[in-house]
Amino acid sequence: VYIVKPKLHGPEEVQFVCDLMSGVEGKLNLPRNTIKIGIMDEERRTTINLKECIRIAKERVVFINTGFLDRVGDEIHTIMQSGAVRPKAEIKNQNWLKSYENWNVDVGLETGLPGHALIGKGMWAAPDSMHEMLTKKISHLEQGASCAWVPSPTAATLHATHYHRLFVKDVQRELKQRKRADVGVLVTPEPWDFVKASRDSIEMELRDNIQGLLGYVVRWINHGIGCSKV
C-alpha cells in the first residue's frame, strides 16, 4: 500500500504518521511495513530536517519529493512578517529555492535512496502544453530526479520517454561528487523592494493567484475532483 503524505512539518509529524501506519497494520493484521510512505518535502521544517525524516521512515519510505507551490507557500508563511514577498515567477530564480531543490537531491543521495527509493521533482502544471513539457521536463532528470509529477496519463507517457534518453543513475553518480547544498542559503530570504513594482505587475500577480485558487484549491477542496484547472 503506497501513500503519498504531503504537508508534513518535520520529523515529529513523520514519526506520527509512521506510528499511525503501524497501528492500522496491527488492526488489519497486515505484515509490518505493508504501508509505504512518500515524503513530500514541502515545509521548511521538513526540508532542513529531511535526513532525520528519512531515518524515521527508513523501513517505509518509497520516495522523497519537492514541490514548488507548497514549499513557496510555507516560505511565505514563515517570512511574511519581514515584508513583501516576490512574485512567483521571480521566486523561481531565487537562490534559496535552487538550494532547496539541490538539498533534497543531495540528502536523498547521501542517505542511500538510489536502488531503494525514488527522488522526485514537482508537477508540470500546464496540462495543455505537452510539447513544452516534452522539451523542458527532462531537466528534472538532469537535476537528479528518478521520478516526477505529471498532470495526466498522456503526460506520464510522454515524460516516460525522458528516462530512455537520460540514464538517471549516471547523473546521480556525478551529483554525489558535488558540494552539498548550503542550508544557510536555503533559510535566508531575499528581500524585495515592492515599491518599485508597477501597478500592472501587482494586478497580474493577484489575478494569477486567484486563478490558482479557482483552478486548484476550489476544485480539490470544495469539489473533491483533484488537481484541475480553469
Secondary structure, DSSP 8 states (H G I E B T S, - for coil): -EEEE----SHHHHHHHHHHHHHHHHHTT--TT-SEEEEEE-SHHHHHTHHHHHHHTTTTEEEEEE-HHHHHHHHHHHHGGGS----HHHHTT-HHHHHHHHHHHHHHHHTT-TTTSEEEE-----TT-HHHHHHHTHHHHHTT-SEE--SSHHHHHHHHTHHHHS-HHHHHHHHTTS----HHHHT------GGGS-HHHHHHHHHHHHHHIIIIIIIIIIT---S---
